[in-house]
Amino acid sequence: MEERIEDIALSCSLDAVALGERREEWRALDDGALLGSTNRPGGLTATYRGDQATMRALRALVEAERECCPDYRWTLARDEAHHTIRLDVDLT
């Protein structure tokens, strides 16, 4: 089974309702655009389709995550050659 962004144990300031809503946002994005992900010590790397709609959705979610999960560094990088977007999430 492929790991998802929601599976990282985050130190999150969202309440239970908002956390559930955020997980649904990630799940919807993952269902339509996630190509693969890997858990690694201290973080996770996920690869998404590289289209503009996916990048907009990722930017919005990453910005929101930076607000509620400040103990993690959220980094997006586009790979033009492979038409993908890489998301790295690392404990700071």
Protein Blocks (a to p, Z undefined) as FASTA:
>chain_A
ZZdfklpccddfbdfklmmmmmmmmmmmmmmmpgbdcddehiacddddfbfklmmmmmmm
mmmmmmmmmmbccdddddfknopacdddddZZ
